Amino acid sequence: MIHLSLYTTLGCHLCTQLEGLVATLANQKVWLHHIEISDDDALVERYGVRIPVLVDSDGNELDRGFELERLSDWLRERGWLDEAALEAFTAPPDTSAPKGAHERDGRRFLG
């Protein structure tokens, strides 16, 4: 299990995005210790404009982890990246017509 700390604050949408990305891209279960920065002036001073900040057990910090490339590189360096999940996450969407679909008068019908 991967143990990480997440410096966050209430209502941080980027923090929520980062949590989802970590859960999707990690090659094992992730336990996130949420650290609320608004309860501590020193934490607000240090992380106020940087959240979300992800920290591993060695104290290595990742700013802007919601950026896919930064997060995947950070996880890869630690041996925690699920390469297949990253490939699936970044693959272009399938734009082919559904099987059994047909088009008539500019409208697509299934079946």
Secondary structure, DSSP 8 states (H G I E B T S, - for coil): -EEEEEEE-TT-HHHHHHHHHHHHHBSS-EEEEEEEGGG-HHHHHHHTTT-SEEE-TT--EEESTTSHHHHHHHHHHTT-B-HHHHHHHHS----S--TT-EEETTEEE--
